[in-house]
Amino acid sequence: MTKIRDSFNNKKVLIPYFTYGDPTPEISERIICNAFDQGADMIEIGLPFSDPIADGPVIQESHQRALNHNRNINIDEALTMVKRIKTKYNKPLIFM
C-alpha cells in the first residue's frame, strides 16, 4: 500500500486498465510492460469473469473477448504474469 500511496504524492498519476487475456495472456503482458515503459505509474488489471454487470460496456466486452478466446483463463496464470512483470518494474499492479 505504501507504493500506491506514494504514487499519489503531489502529482497526477496515470493508471491504465487492462483486462487480463484480452486478446491473449501473452499480449496482455506485452501491453502492460509497454504501458510501464511509456510512463504509467501503476496498472489496474481486470480479471475476466462472465457477469461484469457493474462495469461499463467497454470493460464488459473486453471480459467477454478474453473468456471467448481463452476458455481456461484463470487467476493463477494472471498471478504468474504479475510475478514476471514485477521482476522488471517496481510499480504497483492492482487487480480489479
KOLSEMAR-454565 format. One line per field, with one value per atom (N, C-alpha, C, CB): residue number from 1; chain; y, z, x; residue in one letter. Coordinates in Angstrom, 3 decimals. Glycine has a CB too. Example, Ala and Ser with C-alpha at 12.3 -4.5 7.8 and 13.67 -1.06 7.14 Angstrom:
REM KOLSEMAR-454565
num	[1_1_1_1_2_2_2_2] .
chaine	[A_A_A_A_A_A_A_A] .
v	[-5.690_-4.500_-3.300_-4.473_-2.250_-1.060_0.030_-0.598] .
w	[7.800_7.800_7.800_9.046_7.080_7.140_7.870_5.725] .
u	[13.190_12.300_13.200_11.308_12.850_13.670_12.900_14.084] .
residu	[a_a_a_a_s_s_s_s] .
This chain:
REM KOLSEMAR-454565
num	[1_1_1_1_2_2_2_2_3_3_3_3_4_4_4_4_5_5_5_5_6_6_6_6_7_7_7_7_8_8_8_8_9_9_9_9_10_10_10_10_11_11_11_11_12_12_12_12_13_13_13_13_14_14_14_14_15_15_15_15_16_16_16_16_17_17_17_17_18_18_18_18_19_19_19_19_20_20_20_20_21_21_21_21_22_22_22_22_23_23_23_23_24_24_24_24_25_25_25_25_26_26_26_26_27_27_27_27_28_28_28_28_29_29_29_29_30_30_30_30_31_31_31_31_32_32_32_32_33_33_33_33_34_34_34_34_35_35_35_35_36_36_36_36_37_37_37_37_38_38_38_38_39_39_39_39_40_40_40_40_41_41_41_41_42_42_42_42_43_43_43_43_44_44_44_44_45_45_45_45_46_46_46_46_47_47_47_47_48_48_48_48_49_49_49_49_50_50_50_50_51_51_51_51_52_52_52_52_53_53_53_53_54_54_54_54_55_55_55_55_56_56_56_56_57_57_57_57_58_58_58_58_59_59_59_59_60_60_60_60_61_61_61_61_62_62_62_62_63_63_63_63_64_64_64_64_65_65_65_65_66_66_66_66_67_67_67_67_68_68_68_68_69_69_69_69_70_70_70_70_71_71_71_71_72_72_72_72_73_73_73_73_74_74_74_74_75_75_75_75_76_76_76_76_77_77_77_77_78_78_78_78_79_79_79_79_80_80_80_80_81_81_81_81_82_82_82_82_83_83_83_83_84_84_84_84_85_85_85_85_86_86_86_86_87_87_87_87_88_88_88_88_89_89_89_89_90_90_90_90_91_91_91_91_92_92_92_92_93_93_93_93_94_94_94_94_95_95_95_95_96_96_96_96] .
chaine	[A_A_A_A_A_A_A_A_A_A_A_A_A_A_A_A_A_A_A_A_A_A_A_A_A_A_A_A_A_A_A_A_A_A_A_A_A_A_A_A_A_A_A_A_A_A_A_A_A_A_A_A_A_A_A_A_A_A_A_A_A_A_A_A_A_A_A_A_A_A_A_A_A_A_A_A_A_A_A_A_A_A_A_A_A_A_A_A_A_A_A_A_A_A_A_A_A_A_A_A_A_A_A_A_A_A_A_A_A_A_A_A_A_A_A_A_A_A_A_A_A_A_A_A_A_A_A_A_A_A_A_A_A_A_A_A_A_A_A_A_A_A_A_A_A_A_A_A_A_A_A_A_A_A_A_A_A_A_A_A_A_A_A_A_A_A_A_A_A_A_A_A_A_A_A_A_A_A_A_A_A_A_A_A_A_A_A_A_A_A_A_A_A_A_A_A_A_A_A_A_A_A_A_A_A_A_A_A_A_A_A_A_A_A_A_A_A_A_A_A_A_A_A_A_A_A_A_A_A_A_A_A_A_A_A_A_A_A_A_A_A_A_A_A_A_A_A_A_A_A_A_A_A_A_A_A_A_A_A_A_A_A_A_A_A_A_A_A_A_A_A_A_A_A_A_A_A_A_A_A_A_A_A_A_A_A_A_A_A_A_A_A_A_A_A_A_A_A_A_A_A_A_A_A_A_A_A_A_A_A_A_A_A_A_A_A_A_A_A_A_A_A_A_A_A_A_A_A_A_A_A_A_A_A_A_A_A_A_A_A_A_A_A_A_A_A_A_A_A_A_A_A_A_A_A_A_A_A_A_A_A_A_A_A_A_A_A_A_A_A_A_A_A_A_A_A_A_A_A_A_A_A_A_A] .
v	[-1.192_0.000_1.255_-0.001_1.178_2.346_2.808_2.045_1.872_2.255_2.933_1.034_2.445_3.057_4.457_2.187_4.609_5.915_6.886_5.782_6.416_7.274_7.729_6.548_6.935_7.304_8.557_6.156_8.839_9.969_11.249_9.600_11.216_12.378_13.563_12.021_14.513_15.802_15.712_16.592_14.757_14.690_13.980_13.966_14.180_13.433_12.031_14.135_11.065_9.665_9.035_8.892_8.323_7.605_6.151_7.711_5.699_4.338_3.711_4.326_3.120_2.456_1.148_2.183_0.721_-0.523_-1.467_-0.270_-2.708_-3.734_-4.991_-4.031_-5.658_-6.930_-8.038_-7.147_-8.844_-9.960_-10.933_-10.684_-11.261_-12.238_-11.649_-13.199_-10.325_-9.691_-8.976_-8.701_-9.498_-10.625_-11.979_-10.419_-11.983_-13.221_-12.878_-13.909_-13.855_-13.572_-13.033_-14.831_-13.545_-13.102_-11.639_-13.984_-11.277_-9.884_-8.978_-9.738_-9.445_-8.659_-8.292_-9.441_-9.248_-8.991_-7.959_-10.299_-8.075_-7.103_-5.712_-7.543_-5.628_-4.332_-3.679_-4.496_-4.457_-3.922_-3.422_-4.992_-4.197_-3.769_-2.499_-4.894_-2.443_-1.245_-0.031_-1.470_-0.227_0.891_1.424_0.454_0.540_0.994_1.699_-0.192_1.154_1.784_3.186_0.917_3.404_4.697_5.665_4.482_5.260_6.196_5.929_7.497_4.809_4.503_4.397_3.176_4.952_4.931_3.653_6.120_3.120_1.835_1.332_1.962_0.071_-0.510_-1.333_-1.375_-1.179_-1.965_-3.087_-1.079_-4.310_-5.481_-6.078_-6.530_-6.192_-6.804_-8.303_-6.204_-9.047_-10.500_-10.831_-11.223_-11.371_-11.569_-12.574_-12.027_-12.221_-13.135_-12.935_-12.896_-13.823_-13.893_-12.845_-15.231_-12.189_-11.257_-9.923_-11.897_-9.150_-7.875_-6.771_-7.451_-6.969_-6.059_-4.672_-6.659_-4.534_-3.226_-2.366_-3.391_-2.962_-2.235_-1.762_-3.112_-0.799_-0.275_-1.244_1.040_-0.899_-1.807_-2.126_-1.218_-1.195_-1.455_-2.545_-0.160_-2.433_-3.451_-4.768_-2.973_-4.717_-5.942_-6.683_-5.615_-5.950_-6.570_-7.138_-5.556_-6.443_-6.966_-8.252_-5.915_-8.322_-9.559_-10.701_-9.354_-10.409_-11.443_-11.935_-10.911_-11.002_-11.403_-12.300_-10.164_-11.919_-12.721_-14.129_-12.047_-14.236_-15.555_-16.349_-15.406_-15.692_-16.384_-16.946_-15.445_-16.212_-16.628_-17.546_-15.406_-17.550_-18.287_-18.980_-17.333_-20.057_-20.747_-21.150_-21.981_-21.433_-21.913_-20.826_-23.051_-19.575_-18.472_-18.562_-17.092_-18.268_-18.375_-17.421_-19.804_-17.229_-16.269_-16.696_-16.101_-17.995_-18.451_-17.967_-19.977_-18.013_-17.517_-16.016_-17.836_-15.289_-13.841_-13.506_-13.207_-14.239_-14.001_-14.340_-14.824_-15.375_-15.734_-14.628_-17.084_-14.060_-12.947_-11.760_-12.536_-11.439_-10.314_-10.555_-10.100_-11.776_-12.099_-11.816_-13.579_-12.185_-11.905_-10.401_-12.570_-9.683_-8.240_-7.552_-7.656_-8.005_-7.378_-7.565_-7.947_-8.525_-8.646_-7.527_-10.007_-6.869_-5.803_-4.400_-6.024_-4.295_-2.982_-2.938_-2.660_-1.868_-1.676_-0.689_-1.161_-1.021_-0.174_-1.038_0.536_-0.426_-1.211_-1.771_-0.356_-2.987_-3.653_-3.991_-4.962_-3.591_-3.742_-4.601_-2.365_-5.635_-6.461_-5.850_-7.910_-5.852_-5.393_-6.614_-4.477] .
w	[0.000_0.000_0.000_1.200_0.563_0.603_-0.798_1.387_-1.708_-3.086_-3.762_-3.895_-3.501_-4.088_-3.515_-3.830_-2.214_-1.582_-2.065_-0.053_-2.153_-2.590_-4.036_-2.430_-4.850_-6.251_-6.387_-7.002_-5.388_-5.460_-4.820_-4.803_-4.305_-3.621_-4.561_-2.983_-4.476_-5.165_-6.658_-4.558_-7.330_-8.781_-9.391_-9.166_-10.679_-11.405_-11.644_-12.751_-11.661_-11.778_-12.960_-10.460_-13.785_-14.911_-14.514_-16.175_-14.529_-14.133_-15.229_-12.759_-16.236_-17.260_-16.733_-18.514_-17.384_-17.044_-18.233_-16.662_-17.958_-18.995_-18.463_-19.432_-19.325_-18.962_-19.284_-19.707_-18.289_-18.496_-19.516_-17.152_-20.530_-21.517_-22.729_-20.878_-22.788_-23.953_-24.753_-23.525_-25.879_-26.615_-26.208_-28.092_-25.706_-25.203_-23.961_-26.298_-23.107_-21.947_-22.341_-21.114_-23.414_-23.839_-24.275_-24.985_-25.021_-25.457_-24.273_-26.539_-23.331_-22.121_-21.421_-21.158_-21.290_-20.617_-21.385_-20.468_-22.694_-23.506_-23.396_-24.984_-23.415_-23.308_-21.964_-23.486_-20.892_-19.556_-19.464_-18.479_-19.965_-19.947_-20.778_-20.479_-21.935_-22.773_-22.069_-24.109_-21.346_-20.617_-19.557_-19.959_-18.839_-17.874_-18.584_-17.053_-19.697_-20.457_-20.927_-21.665_-21.176_-21.676_-20.561_-22.610_-19.302_-18.203_-17.271_-18.747_-17.420_-16.480_-15.067_-16.880_-14.096_-12.712_-11.990_-11.969_-12.340_-11.832_-12.850_-10.376_-12.768_-13.737_-13.006_-14.777_-13.447_-12.925_-13.916_-12.692_-13.402_-14.237_-13.879_-14.062_-14.889_-14.683_-14.877_-15.630_-13.946_-14.076_-14.700_-12.683_-15.900_-16.605_-15.909_-18.014_-15.900_-15.396_-16.233_-13.873_-16.122_-17.067_-16.868_-16.986_-15.731_-15.468_-14.881_-14.527_-15.584_-15.025_-15.180_-15.708_-14.615_-14.855_-14.252_-14.300_-13.252_-12.641_-13.467_-11.239_-14.446_-15.294_-16.555_-15.650_-17.220_-18.452_-19.603_-18.806_-20.747_-21.896_-22.451_-22.983_-22.383_-22.913_-22.094_-22.908_-20.781_-19.915_-20.024_-18.438_-20.089_-20.254_-21.522_-20.307_-22.605_-23.876_-23.813_-25.009_-23.128_-23.026_-22.203_-22.396_-21.166_-20.369_-21.228_-19.117_-21.995_-22.842_-23.902_-23.514_-24.517_-25.510_-24.877_-26.136_-23.699_-23.016_-22.745_-21.693_-22.274_-21.977_-23.251_-21.174_-24.300_-25.563_-26.193_-26.537_-26.088_-26.729_-25.846_-27.105_-24.560_-23.609_-22.582_-22.901_-22.981_-22.119_-20.753_-22.823_-20.673_-19.425_-18.659_-19.711_-18.945_-18.266_-16.762_-18.833_-15.945_-14.501_-13.747_-14.032_-12.478_-11.651_-11.438_-10.301_-11.390_-11.211_-12.348_-11.120_-13.576_-14.726_-14.605_-16.047_-14.173_-14.019_-12.943_-13.670_-11.848_-10.781_-11.242_-9.538_-12.031_-12.580_-13.502_-13.345_-14.318_-15.180_-14.344_-16.077_-13.294_-12.428_-11.810_-11.319_-11.408_-10.834_-11.844_-10.388_-13.103_-14.143_-14.343_-15.477_-14.398_-14.616_-13.459_-14.788_-12.236_-11.055_-11.016_-9.786_-11.775_-11.832_-12.662_-12.412_-13.498_-14.370_-13.908_-15.764_-13.206_-12.848_-11.365_-13.691_-10.714_-9.296_-9.167_-8.515_-9.834_-9.807_-9.441_-11.182_-8.846_-8.402_-9.559_-7.526_-9.370_-10.236_-9.331_-10.955_-9.737_-8.893_-9.620_-8.522_-8.960_-9.551_-9.253_-9.022_-10.268_-10.087_-9.965_-11.259] .
u	[0.820_0.000_0.863_-0.933_2.065_2.932_3.281_4.201_3.587_3.913_2.736_4.340_1.540_0.352_0.162_-0.902_0.248_0.087_1.160_0.140_2.397_3.495_3.328_4.816_2.666_2.454_1.599_1.803_0.781_-0.134_0.414_-1.425_1.635_2.190_2.372_3.516_1.466_1.570_1.819_2.652_1.190_1.344_0.144_2.658_0.006_-1.010_-0.475_-1.388_-1.378_-0.987_-1.724_-1.287_-0.990_-1.576_-1.783_-0.678_-3.056_-3.405_-4.267_-4.151_-3.634_-4.443_-5.036_-3.597_-6.111_-6.790_-6.681_-8.283_-6.325_-6.277_-6.954_-4.808_-7.702_-8.312_-7.325_-9.664_-6.989_-6.076_-6.679_-5.777_-5.885_-6.325_-7.019_-7.229_-7.144_-7.772_-6.703_-8.897_-6.303_-6.881_-6.296_-6.678_-5.040_-4.433_-3.617_-3.534_-3.316_-2.467_-1.085_-2.302_-0.510_0.821_0.797_1.340_-0.230_-0.340_-0.651_-1.427_-1.435_-1.711_-0.410_-2.634_0.472_1.754_2.572_2.559_2.613_3.367_2.760_3.403_1.438_0.762_1.067_-0.761_1.021_1.296_2.733_1.037_3.678_5.082_5.266_6.000_4.631_4.726_4.134_4.015_3.037_2.430_3.396_1.099_4.058_5.067_6.213_5.605_6.654_7.743_7.362_8.119_6.084_5.613_5.199_4.448_5.387_5.173_4.014_4.999_3.316_2.232_2.811_1.498_2.093_2.554_2.161_2.006_1.017_0.537_-0.475_-0.099_-0.806_-1.733_-2.770_-0.987_-3.993_-5.103_-5.379_-6.378_-5.427_-5.661_-7.015_-4.528_-7.859_-9.160_-9.073_-10.194_-9.596_-9.666_-11.016_-9.479_-11.019_-12.281_-13.197_-12.010_-14.461_-15.485_-16.735_-15.777_-17.655_-18.767_-19.860_-19.378_-19.914_-21.013_-20.544_-22.004_-19.729_-19.252_-20.299_-17.942_-21.480_-22.602_-22.395_-23.866_-21.546_-21.324_-20.378_-20.773_-19.711_-18.775_-19.478_-17.563_-18.877_-19.448_-19.294_-18.809_-19.874_-19.881_-18.493_-20.716_-17.553_-16.210_-15.526_-15.358_-15.606_-14.989_-15.751_-14.956_-17.066_-17.851_-17.421_-19.363_-17.262_-16.864_-15.454_-16.958_-14.547_-13.179_-13.150_-12.244_-13.967_-14.046_-14.582_-14.950_-15.612_-16.205_-15.217_-17.472_-14.481_-13.473_-12.416_-12.805_-11.944_-10.919_-11.435_-10.491_-12.662_-13.231_-13.501_-14.524_-13.942_-14.211_-12.947_-14.888_-11.850_-10.598_-9.752_-9.787_-10.001_-9.161_-10.053_-8.146_-10.676_-11.654_-11.094_-12.165_-9.791_-9.201_-8.458_-8.261_-8.757_-8.076_-8.349_-8.545_-7.313_-7.516_-6.609_-7.270_-6.910_-6.178_-4.724_-6.873_-4.457_-3.078_-2.189_-3.027_-2.701_-1.934_-1.701_-2.666_-2.715_-2.576_-1.546_-3.932_-1.561_-0.585_0.831_-0.943_0.977_2.292_2.790_2.223_1.899_2.276_2.748_1.096_2.008_2.387_3.759_1.333_4.027_5.333_6.450_5.374_6.235_7.240_7.416_6.836_6.311_6.376_7.095_4.963_6.830_7.441_8.953_6.827_9.498_10.959_11.576_11.360_10.752_11.247_10.852_10.742_9.736_9.193_8.856_7.940_9.241_8.937_7.771_10.196_6.672_5.476_4.279_5.250_3.268_2.105_1.279_1.217_0.839_-0.147_-1.322_0.450_-2.506_-3.688_-4.700_-4.298_-5.214_-6.261_-7.617_-6.191_-8.468_-9.837_-10.713_-10.302] .
residu	[m_m_m_m_t_t_t_t_k_k_k_k_i_i_i_i_r_r_r_r_d_d_d_d_s_s_s_s_f_f_f_f_n_n_n_n_n_n_n_n_k_k_k_k_k_k_k_k_v_v_v_v_l_l_l_l_i_i_i_i_p_p_p_p_y_y_y_y_f_f_f_f_t_t_t_t_y_y_y_y_g_g_g_g_d_d_d_d_p_p_p_p_t_t_t_t_p_p_p_p_e_e_e_e_i_i_i_i_s_s_s_s_e_e_e_e_r_r_r_r_i_i_i_i_i_i_i_i_c_c_c_c_n_n_n_n_a_a_a_a_f_f_f_f_d_d_d_d_q_q_q_q_g_g_g_g_a_a_a_a_d_d_d_d_m_m_m_m_i_i_i_i_e_e_e_e_i_i_i_i_g_g_g_g_l_l_l_l_p_p_p_p_f_f_f_f_s_s_s_s_d_d_d_d_p_p_p_p_i_i_i_i_a_a_a_a_d_d_d_d_g_g_g_g_p_p_p_p_v_v_v_v_i_i_i_i_q_q_q_q_e_e_e_e_s_s_s_s_h_h_h_h_q_q_q_q_r_r_r_r_a_a_a_a_l_l_l_l_n_n_n_n_h_h_h_h_n_n_n_n_r_r_r_r_n_n_n_n_i_i_i_i_n_n_n_n_i_i_i_i_d_d_d_d_e_e_e_e_a_a_a_a_l_l_l_l_t_t_t_t_m_m_m_m_v_v_v_v_k_k_k_k_r_r_r_r_i_i_i_i_k_k_k_k_t_t_t_t_k_k_k_k_y_y_y_y_n_n_n_n_k_k_k_k_p_p_p_p_l_l_l_l_i_i_i_i_f_f_f_f_m_m_m_m] .
